[in-house]
Amino acid sequence: MSADNRRSQAAEVAYDDAARTPLDNAGMPEASTRAQTTAGVERINVAATQGNGLGCHAGADTLADAARAAGKQETLARYAQDYPKGPHDQPQGMCPAFGSLRVGLRMRRTATVLSGSACCVYGLTFTSHFYGARRTVGYVPFDSETLVTGKLFEDIRESVFKLADPDKYDAVVVINLCVPTASGVPLQLLPDEIEGVRIIGIDVPGFGVPTHAEAKDVLAGAMLGYARREAEHGPVAPPRDGQAERPTVTLLGEMFPADPMTIDALLAPMNLAAGPAVPTREWRELYAALDCAAVAAVHPHYTASVREFETAGRPVVASAPVGVDGTRDWLAAVGRACGIAEDDIAAAQTACLPAIRQALIEAPIDGRIVMSGYEGSELLVARLLIEAGADVRYVGTACPRTVWSEPDREWLENRGVRVVYRASLESDVGAIHEFQPDLAIGTTPVVQKAKELAIPGLYFTNLISARPLMGAAGAKSLAPVINNAIGNKTRFDAMRAFFDGVGEGHAAGIWQKVPGDRPKFRAKQRRHLDKLKRRAASAETQDLG
């Protein structure tokens, strides 16, 4: 169908010829008789849609080039510095924007609004509610005309003004997804506040933010920056539970709810307390997070957040109190950053290390393990597994290498562990083939591949990171689930023997009857393909001649 013919149709804008694909619905009337223009519906300005054909299908490079041309070059340059990409040019996990959306939805008195393609918003909304969100996800829809003419920004601005009710909200967060970012929708032109409600506009494109873990940092960093500027200009709201009596250590990264309480107990002998965890659950917690003695970069990929803390003059400490070695070194680093006397640091270590050591003895792990994930805590989990006796050969993380993960990387590599940052799915699966582990811990496709090979597998996010890791509680939390999974090896062997060959090779696909092998046909097809290859090689040789 020509472009002229497409333009001549009354109310439909077609971007390809997908509508002409033959379907098994011959009895249905022709599309031309079904598509009737609804009376009173505003017709699309087709001319406006010709100025920008960008969509989710355009590819990362095209979208990034368009975003730079549309005025987003500074944003993309900052993202490239904060979140350097790996060997693959697009995320291999879930949509990165889910990280920012999750942070917004978990905060009290915070409205979160998405601006992006409807399919993306649907998927993000579904995923957020799947993971337990109990708040509404806002959405400002658009079409090609409103995107290109700038009407989308006006719609977003109008929506923000309608939402900004100080009786309901402390903040309204607006998130640009890929297409609005590529088109240059200028969220920075939104007012900073409306009727006392803070307005936070961020771009979280898949072509600029590699993982959803780092997208959490995009929003957390933006909120910390806003809160820091507020605190610099005058008094701010105190924490809901009042100010801490002891100097606090802010915890950077989402963690199991019991871990902050464990960390608080570890810090008590040094007259320190655990402060808020960032991302926070309420706006006023941001002030308390900034008002700390030091920051613990438990998750090491929060680059923008670290920048805000350093701007506020707060020292940042790497790693976390996992296992005996990790807890000893972390307490020493935190104590020195906060100016604690060496005797008090030693007292804090003496108070907790024997219990952690005993917990590891009582909950040993015996087995070879490869692990990967995209949460940011993969190296910490690997340290804990090794101290519990596990033979960990490979640790892959989708997050980048930063200075805040260096102590963990060095500790692991000194024990022969291969550590891979920005690990791809291919790297994670390759480790399974190479090391033939007793257990594979990883993302869904990694676990699926392991189970296909009759190797037990555990999904990192739901079964590992959803457990305490710190102190004595963390030292004994992983052994039951790990040992139980390794013990299921015989069940996997039995299932593989029973289903051997089903859905594989010649039997792959959907069949009405029992599939039969056809070796003669395969041989004939192989000869045909070889002939085509020889013909192509011959033609290439002639061209070179």
VOGU-3710 file (C-alpha; in Angstrom, 3 decimals, decimal comma):
1> msadnrrsqa> 0,000/0,000/0,000  1,503/3,338/-1,031  1,924/6,260/1,322  -0,572/8,294/-0,728  -3,203/5,585/-0,382  -2,592/5,405/3,349  -3,027/9,146/3,731  -6,282/9,049/1,802  -7,963/6,750/4,303  -10,198/8,724/6,617
11> aevayddaar> -9,277/7,936/10,216  -6,438/5,429/10,156  -2,706/6,055/10,094  -0,789/2,966/8,945  2,918/2,600/9,583  3,458/-0,708/7,763  1,650/-3,353/5,738  0,832/-5,626/8,663  -2,891/-5,230/7,969  -2,446/-7,024/4,643
21> tpldnagmpe> -1,130/-10,202/6,269  -3,364/-13,172/5,259  -5,391/-14,482/8,187  -7,556/-17,543/8,661  -10,726/-15,471/8,818  -11,989/-15,532/5,238  -15,572/-15,296/6,429  -15,014/-11,875/7,976  -15,951/-8,731/6,015  -13,193/-6,666/4,443
31> astraqttag> -11,389/-4,229/6,702  -12,563/-1,326/4,572  -16,183/-2,149/5,429  -15,423/-2,650/9,118  -13,463/0,562/9,713  -16,084/3,253/9,929  -15,229/6,753/11,068  -17,022/7,462/14,312  -19,100/10,600/14,209  -17,713/13,393/16,328
41> verinvaatq> -14,213/11,893/16,665  -11,430/14,352/15,862  -9,516/13,253/12,784  -5,775/12,710/13,069  -3,544/15,388/11,595  -1,680/12,992/9,317  0,815/15,621/8,220  2,030/16,013/11,794  2,778/12,313/12,032  5,195/12,436/9,108
51> gnglgchaga> 7,766/14,457/11,025  8,844/11,717/13,390  8,575/8,008/12,790  10,287/7,030/16,022  8,823/4,198/17,999  9,893/1,305/20,171  10,959/-0,510/17,000  13,476/2,156/15,948  16,451/0,667/17,814  18,644/2,003/20,609
61> dtladaaraa> 21,078/3,949/18,428  18,335/5,678/16,450  16,419/6,602/19,586  19,563/7,864/21,327  20,540/10,004/18,322  17,039/11,455/18,215  17,117/12,200/21,948  20,407/14,077/21,615  19,071/16,056/18,671  15,973/16,881/20,723
71> gkqetlarya> 17,976/18,383/23,585  18,621/15,374/25,824  22,374/15,209/25,173  23,274/16,341/28,703  20,997/13,729/30,280  22,352/10,910/28,118  25,944/12,003/28,725  25,383/11,895/32,478  23,785/8,451/32,222  26,690/7,199/30,102
81> qdypkgphdq> 29,082/8,304/32,839  27,009/7,062/35,774  25,832/3,806/34,203  28,378/2,655/31,590  27,047/0,022/29,240  28,322/-3,506/28,899  28,873/-5,784/25,912  25,188/-5,836/24,968  23,509/-2,733/23,583  20,183/-3,128/25,366
91> pqgmcpafgs> 18,900/-4,449/28,698  18,587/-8,225/29,013  16,375/-7,975/32,063  13,067/-6,243/32,599  12,394/-2,693/31,397  14,737/-0,387/33,351  11,935/2,072/34,076  10,417/-0,508/36,415  13,121/0,396/38,930  12,099/4,048/39,095
101> lrvglrmrrt> 8,417/3,125/39,066  8,940/0,705/41,965  10,696/3,377/44,032  7,856/5,840/43,487  5,110/3,335/44,214  6,697/2,263/47,500  6,744/5,801/48,909  3,962/7,245/51,028  2,198/10,318/49,696  3,862/10,051/46,300
111> atvlsgsacc> 2,075/9,930/42,941  3,881/8,289/40,031  2,998/9,070/36,413  4,334/7,380/33,274  4,717/8,947/29,843  5,410/6,342/27,185  3,978/3,932/24,679  0,775/2,261/25,847  2,260/-1,231/25,517  5,170/-0,246/27,763
121> vygltftshf> 2,881/1,320/30,342  0,691/-1,779/30,357  3,679/-4,038/30,984  5,115/-1,809/33,700  1,744/-1,503/35,416  1,224/-5,265/35,318  4,707/-5,927/36,694  4,350/-3,352/39,464  1,107/-4,897/40,694  2,561/-8,394/40,325
131> ygarrtvgyv> 5,248/-7,299/42,787  2,698/-5,995/45,255  2,184/-2,318/44,433  -1,002/-1,018/46,029  -1,024/2,391/44,423  -2,364/3,653/41,133  0,047/4,118/38,234  -0,682/7,373/36,423  -0,482/7,518/32,630  -0,596/10,396/30,153
141> pfdsetlvtg> -1,470/8,872/26,750  -0,272/10,298/23,453  -0,388/9,715/19,727  1,940/10,729/16,924  0,346/14,145/16,607  0,499/15,138/20,281  4,053/13,801/20,507  5,366/15,729/17,507  3,472/18,976/18,046  4,356/19,307/21,737
151> klfediresv> 0,816/18,744/22,959  2,021/15,777/25,039  4,058/18,064/27,291  1,037/20,301/27,777  -1,040/17,225/28,668  1,592/16,150/31,209  1,697/19,633/32,697  -2,084/19,716/32,998  -2,092/16,283/34,658  0,557/17,332/37,170
161> fkladpdkyd> -1,437/20,416/38,165  -4,524/18,246/38,679  -2,584/15,741/40,811  -0,705/18,234/42,973  -2,957/18,168/46,029  -0,927/18,898/49,191  -3,515/17,099/51,308  -2,732/13,868/49,439  0,825/14,108/48,157  4,288/15,289/49,105
171> avvvinlcvp> 5,603/14,691/45,601  4,539/13,843/42,054  7,014/11,844/39,965  6,779/11,907/36,155  8,822/9,328/34,223  9,569/9,632/30,509  9,982/6,240/28,836  11,853/5,626/25,560  9,700/7,369/22,950  9,009/10,633/24,851
181> tasgvplqll> 12,695/10,812/25,809  13,767/10,316/22,194  11,295/12,990/21,137  12,672/15,458/23,673  9,603/15,890/25,883  11,060/18,503/28,307  10,070/17,398/31,798  12,662/19,826/33,165  10,265/22,631/32,206  7,667/21,417/34,695
191> pdeiegvrii> 7,438/23,626/37,803  9,575/22,520/40,754  6,558/22,632/43,047  2,827/23,246/42,872  0,927/24,237/46,005  3,801/22,843/48,076  3,848/19,506/46,209  7,279/18,708/44,785  7,443/17,827/41,069  10,175/15,397/39,984
201> gidvpgfgvp> 10,579/14,755/36,253  13,087/12,134/35,071  13,978/10,392/31,807  14,437/6,622/32,110  14,928/5,299/28,568  15,995/1,735/27,909  18,667/3,106/25,570  20,247/5,191/28,343  19,759/3,300/31,618  21,007/-0,301/31,344
211> thaeakdvla> 19,166/-2,004/34,245  16,170/-1,499/36,487  18,526/-1,573/39,492  20,229/1,574/38,206  16,878/3,183/37,390  16,167/3,057/41,131  19,225/5,254/41,540  17,988/7,688/38,871  14,908/8,545/40,929  16,581/8,179/44,337
221> gamlgyarre> 19,358/10,536/43,247  16,886/13,081/41,866  14,910/13,032/45,116  18,030/13,316/47,276  19,173/16,300/45,228  15,815/18,023/45,667  15,742/17,278/49,417  19,341/18,449/49,848  18,540/21,810/48,251  15,481/22,146/50,491
231> aehgpvappr> 17,564/21,463/53,603  20,157/24,019/52,508  17,467/26,711/52,329  15,853/26,235/55,724  14,176/23,920/58,258  12,625/20,691/56,986  10,232/18,096/58,395  11,658/15,703/61,013  11,397/11,905/60,620  8,014/10,369/61,417
241> dgqaerptvt> 9,514/8,557/64,447  11,586/11,509/65,594  15,283/12,182/65,248  17,787/9,475/66,153  19,583/9,798/69,478  22,841/8,423/68,065  24,744/9,430/64,901  23,379/7,395/62,010  24,721/5,446/59,056  22,468/5,718/56,002
251> llgemfpadp> 22,039/2,443/54,111  22,167/2,685/50,331  20,118/0,073/48,466  16,946/-1,938/48,973  17,376/-4,792/51,414  15,488/-7,364/53,431  13,444/-5,615/56,172  15,307/-7,348/59,015  18,764/-6,296/57,798  18,593/-2,640/58,941
261> mtidallapm> 17,679/-3,836/62,448  20,626/-6,242/62,409  22,944/-3,475/61,240  21,643/-1,217/63,994  22,626/-3,826/66,580  26,070/-4,219/64,996  26,664/-0,458/65,185  25,401/0,046/68,742  28,738/-0,693/70,523  30,259/2,220/68,562
271> nlaagpavpt> 27,392/4,512/69,651  26,105/4,586/66,070  22,688/3,677/64,676  21,307/2,521/61,355  19,688/5,395/59,500  17,095/5,279/56,717  17,545/2,988/53,747  17,659/4,764/50,391  15,416/4,558/48,359  13,245/5,768/51,225
281> rewrelyaal> 9,594/4,998/51,980  8,601/8,622/52,592  9,831/12,032/51,491  10,752/13,245/54,972  13,104/10,247/55,349  15,295/11,830/52,672  16,241/14,604/55,108  17,166/12,045/57,766  19,183/10,086/55,198  21,193/13,199/54,351
291> dcaavaavhp> 21,641/14,042/58,055  23,986/11,122/58,725  27,520/10,509/59,920  28,334/8,203/56,999  26,735/6,313/54,133  27,035/2,555/53,611  26,944/1,716/49,898  25,468/-1,739/50,489  24,410/-1,815/46,838  27,361/-0,327/44,951
301> hytasvrefe> 25,609/0,945/41,802  23,843/3,991/43,315  26,170/6,449/41,596  23,825/9,456/41,453  22,840/8,987/45,094  26,484/8,776/46,168  27,135/12,022/44,311  24,411/13,770/46,307  25,759/12,448/49,614  29,286/13,518/48,730
311> tagrpvvasa> 27,985/16,967/47,751  26,447/17,110/51,229  29,869/16,237/52,701  29,046/12,710/53,839  31,714/9,956/53,674  30,724/6,783/51,817  31,812/3,283/52,875  31,887/0,268/50,564  30,536/-3,280/51,053  28,324/-4,606/53,859
321> pvgvdgtrdw> 28,474/-6,684/57,069  28,161/-10,160/55,521  29,988/-13,151/56,976  32,915/-12,938/59,375  35,433/-11,190/57,117  32,899/-8,805/55,634  31,474/-7,768/58,998  34,899/-7,238/60,569  36,155/-5,086/57,689  32,900/-3,146/57,316
331> laavgracgi> 32,692/-2,229/61,003  36,281/-1,000/60,852  35,612/1,105/57,746  32,424/2,627/59,176  34,035/3,330/62,530  37,008/5,120/60,983  34,751/7,118/58,641  32,781/8,293/61,691  35,853/9,031/63,821  35,275/6,178/66,284
341> aeddiaaaqt> 38,169/5,120/68,522  39,928/1,888/67,576  39,079/0,332/70,955  35,364/0,898/70,335  35,667/-0,560/66,835  37,347/-3,644/68,289  34,603/-3,911/70,909  31,923/-3,874/68,208  33,759/-6,596/66,294  34,212/-8,732/69,386
351> aclpairqal> 30,528/-8,416/70,237  29,247/-9,889/66,971  31,880/-11,980/65,186  31,706/-15,104/67,412  27,950/-15,409/66,824  28,388/-15,037/63,061  31,176/-17,612/63,034  29,051/-20,060/65,024  26,060/-19,531/62,721  28,193/-20,407/59,694
361> ieapidgriv> 29,423/-23,570/61,418  25,875/-24,626/62,275  24,545/-23,969/58,756  27,162/-25,268/56,319  26,691/-25,415/52,543  28,347/-28,165/50,520  28,219/-27,872/46,747  29,527/-26,142/43,651  27,541/-23,014/42,757  27,446/-20,489/39,941
371> msgyegsell> 25,316/-17,420/40,475  24,135/-14,309/38,693  21,523/-11,608/39,103  20,554/-8,007/38,479  19,845/-6,694/41,995  23,318/-5,415/42,898  23,879/-7,680/45,914  25,287/-10,655/43,990  28,859/-10,251/45,249  27,679/-10,000/48,861
381> varllieaga> 25,670/-13,213/48,548  28,658/-14,987/47,000  30,859/-13,966/49,928  28,344/-15,354/52,381  28,029/-18,639/50,470  31,801/-19,122/50,412  32,165/-18,501/54,144  29,441/-21,097/54,662  31,547/-23,643/52,763  30,153/-23,434/49,223
391> dvryvgtacp> 32,429/-23,809/46,207  31,432/-20,700/44,228  33,084/-20,585/40,805  31,324/-17,726/39,004  29,490/-14,535/39,967  27,811/-12,488/37,255  26,033/-9,214/37,899  24,139/-7,048/35,440  25,344/-3,985/37,346  28,540/-2,066/36,513
401> rtvwsepdre> 31,852/-2,169/38,305  32,220/0,705/40,758  34,666/1,662/43,480  32,054/0,650/46,059  32,205/-3,030/45,055  36,005/-3,257/44,966  36,456/-4,849/48,431  33,993/-7,598/47,519  35,517/-8,171/44,080  39,031/-8,447/45,519
411> wlenrgvrvv> 37,894/-10,825/48,268  36,160/-13,100/45,762  38,918/-13,087/43,153  41,517/-13,872/45,828  39,540/-17,084/46,375  39,479/-18,053/42,713  36,004/-16,786/41,847  35,411/-15,349/38,388  33,563/-12,033/38,787  31,851/-10,595/35,708
421> yraslesdvg> 30,254/-7,150/35,700  27,584/-6,303/33,114  27,311/-10,051/32,660  25,247/-11,135/29,676  22,849/-14,052/29,583  25,330/-15,817/27,314  28,078/-15,403/29,924  25,872/-16,737/32,718  24,752/-19,759/30,691  28,328/-20,372/29,565
431> aihefqpdla> 29,390/-20,597/33,216  26,825/-23,356/33,773  28,259/-25,372/30,893  31,850/-24,716/31,959  31,621/-25,436/35,683  28,781/-28,010/35,763  27,589/-26,808/39,179  25,428/-28,572/41,727  23,258/-25,446/41,797  22,715/-22,443/39,540
441> igttpvvqka> 21,378/-19,228/41,071  20,282/-16,580/38,623  17,630/-14,900/36,547  14,647/-16,741/35,085  16,296/-17,723/31,757  19,458/-18,851/33,553  17,467/-21,049/35,929  15,446/-22,403/33,008  18,612/-23,385/31,154  20,041/-25,058/34,249
451> kelaipglyf> 16,898/-27,121/34,760  16,955/-28,186/31,100  20,380/-29,644/31,914  18,980/-31,376/35,033  20,856/-28,937/37,282  18,859/-27,492/40,208  18,290/-23,759/39,954  17,036/-20,946/42,194  15,679/-17,589/41,054  17,904/-14,970/42,691
461> tnlisarplm> 15,326/-12,217/43,180  12,545/-14,193/44,844  14,492/-16,888/46,683  17,874/-15,370/47,576  17,671/-11,574/47,813  14,388/-11,912/49,726  16,307/-13,246/52,744  18,421/-11,556/55,417  22,120/-11,322/54,594  23,624/-9,315/57,452
471> gaagakslap> 25,097/-10,489/60,720  24,378/-13,847/62,339  20,837/-13,951/60,929  22,168/-13,707/57,397  24,892/-16,267/58,066  22,334/-19,017/58,629  19,500/-17,858/56,345  20,724/-19,247/53,025  21,775/-22,775/53,983  18,286/-24,346/54,206
481> vinnaignkt> 17,112/-23,213/50,767  20,500/-23,861/49,122  20,969/-27,336/50,574  17,379/-28,298/49,830  17,793/-27,261/46,197  21,070/-29,151/45,797  19,392/-32,218/47,314  16,826/-32,202/44,496  19,381/-33,330/41,914  18,058/-36,897/41,850
491> rfdamraffd> 14,549/-35,625/41,123  15,844/-33,644/38,150  17,681/-36,704/36,852  14,494/-38,772/37,113  12,411/-36,144/35,317  14,958/-35,751/32,564  15,117/-39,494/32,012  11,317/-39,664/31,830  10,915/-36,726/29,428  14,106/-37,317/27,441
501> gvgeghaagi> 13,647/-36,194/23,836  10,194/-34,681/24,304  9,968/-31,338/22,517  13,570/-31,488/21,327  15,157/-32,009/17,935  12,701/-33,428/15,405  9,991/-33,458/18,089  10,149/-29,697/18,713  7,019/-27,698/17,976  3,289/-28,361/18,164
511> wqkvpgdrpk> 2,023/-31,613/16,681  -1,412/-33,084/16,011  0,121/-36,579/16,025  3,154/-38,227/17,570  6,142/-36,673/15,733  8,275/-39,034/13,718  11,935/-38,653/12,873  12,734/-38,132/9,174  16,490/-38,590/8,763  16,301/-38,801/4,949
521> frakqrrhld> 14,532/-35,454/4,749  17,089/-33,887/7,101  19,938/-35,210/4,975  18,300/-33,878/1,805  17,749/-30,469/3,381  21,335/-30,389/4,636  22,637/-31,115/1,116  20,448/-28,341/-0,253  21,779/-25,831/2,284  25,364/-26,876/1,580
531> klkrraasae> 24,722/-26,330/-2,128  23,422/-22,829/-1,474  26,481/-22,023/0,643  28,836/-23,223/-2,102  26,964/-21,171/-4,677  27,170/-18,058/-2,499  30,885/-18,609/-1,878  31,501/-19,056/-5,597  29,630/-15,855/-6,421  31,634/-13,953/-3,809
541> tqdlg> 34,895/-15,270/-5,264  33,861/-14,149/-8,757  32,989/-10,681/-7,452  36,406/-10,367/-5,812  38,056/-11,461/-9,056
//
